């Protein structure tokens, strides 16, 4: 019985590590990073740090928090950056491109 518990724990740890590696791979591919305008590129402050992206991605389970889509995902500022929103985990969420475009620069 003890041996089975050890094996189960090892399997769970492997799965967790695989999930973390997959999340990092996706983030590294830049498909989910905010798209920056020319002005935003001059000021890197709008860029969401990778550790924030990773935590938000895990929290939101890699899907749009509005409609559940897993396609064309983007990081969204709940309070827009243009209105003083920050790049913190509390102010960032995952939205699909469709839901994010509906929001525009509105809060929430």
C-alpha positions as CSV (number, residue, x, y, z in Angstrom):
1,X,0.0,0.0,0.0
2,X,2.8,2.4,0.9
3,X,4.5,1.7,-2.4
4,X,1.3,2.5,-4.4
5,X,1.0,5.9,-2.6
6,X,4.6,6.7,-3.5
7,X,4.0,5.9,-7.1
8,X,0.7,7.9,-7.2
9,X,2.6,10.9,-5.7
10,X,5.4,10.6,-8.3
11,X,2.8,10.5,-11.1
12,X,1.0,13.6,-9.8
13,X,4.4,15.4,-9.5
14,X,5.2,14.5,-13.1
15,X,1.8,15.7,-14.4
16,X,2.3,19.0,-12.5
17,X,5.7,19.5,-14.0
18,X,4.4,18.6,-17.5
19,X,1.6,21.2,-17.1
20,X,4.1,23.9,-15.9
21,X,6.4,23.1,-18.9
22,X,3.4,23.3,-21.3
23,X,2.4,26.7,-19.9
24,X,5.9,28.0,-20.2
25,X,6.2,26.7,-23.7
26,X,3.0,28.5,-24.7
27,X,4.1,31.7,-23.1
28,X,7.5,31.5,-24.8
29,X,5.9,31.1,-28.2
30,X,4.5,34.6,-27.6
31,X,1.0,33.8,-29.0
32,X,-0.5,35.0,-25.7
33,X,1.6,38.1,-25.1
34,X,0.0,41.5,-25.4
35,X,0.4,43.1,-28.8
36,X,2.2,46.3,-28.4
37,X,1.6,49.4,-30.5
38,X,4.6,51.5,-31.5
39,X,4.1,53.9,-28.7
40,X,3.7,51.1,-26.2
41,X,7.0,49.5,-27.4
42,X,8.7,52.8,-26.6
43,X,7.5,52.5,-23.0
44,X,7.8,48.9,-21.9
45,X,5.8,49.6,-18.8
46,X,2.6,48.2,-20.5
47,X,4.3,44.9,-21.1
48,X,3.0,42.2,-18.8
49,X,5.8,40.4,-17.0
50,X,6.1,36.7,-17.9
51,X,5.7,35.6,-14.2
52,X,2.3,37.5,-14.2
53,X,1.3,35.9,-17.5
54,X,2.1,32.5,-16.1
55,X,0.1,33.0,-12.9
56,X,-2.9,34.4,-14.7
57,X,-2.8,31.6,-17.3
58,X,-2.8,29.0,-14.6
59,X,-5.6,30.8,-12.6
60,X,-7.8,31.2,-15.7
61,X,-7.0,27.6,-16.9
62,X,-5.9,28.7,-20.3
63,X,-9.3,29.8,-21.5
64,X,-11.3,32.9,-22.0
65,X,-12.9,33.8,-18.7
66,X,-16.0,35.2,-20.5
67,X,-16.9,32.5,-23.0
68,X,-14.5,29.6,-22.3
69,X,-12.8,29.6,-25.7
70,X,-9.3,28.3,-26.0
71,X,-8.7,30.0,-29.4
72,X,-6.9,33.3,-30.1
73,X,-6.3,34.1,-26.5
74,X,-5.0,37.4,-25.2
75,X,-4.1,38.9,-21.9
76,X,-6.5,41.7,-20.9
77,X,-6.2,44.5,-18.4
78,X,-9.5,44.6,-16.4
79,X,-8.8,48.2,-15.7
80,X,-7.3,49.4,-19.0
81,X,-3.7,50.4,-18.9
82,X,-4.8,53.7,-20.6
83,X,-7.0,54.4,-17.5
84,X,-4.3,53.7,-15.0
85,X,-4.6,49.9,-14.7
86,X,-1.6,47.9,-13.5
87,X,0.2,44.8,-14.7
88,X,-0.6,42.8,-11.6
89,X,-2.3,39.4,-11.4
90,X,-5.4,41.0,-9.9
91,X,-5.8,43.3,-13.0
92,X,-5.0,40.8,-15.8
93,X,-7.2,38.1,-17.2
94,X,-7.3,35.8,-20.2
95,X,-9.9,36.7,-22.9
96,X,-10.3,35.5,-26.5
97,X,-9.8,38.0,-29.2
98,X,-13.6,38.3,-29.8
99,X,-14.4,39.0,-26.2
100,X,-11.4,41.4,-25.8
101,X,-12.4,43.4,-28.9
102,X,-15.9,43.8,-27.5
103,X,-14.5,45.3,-24.3
104,X,-12.3,47.9,-26.1
105,X,-11.0,50.3,-23.4
106,X,-13.9,49.9,-21.0
107,X,-13.3,48.9,-17.4
108,X,-14.3,45.3,-16.7
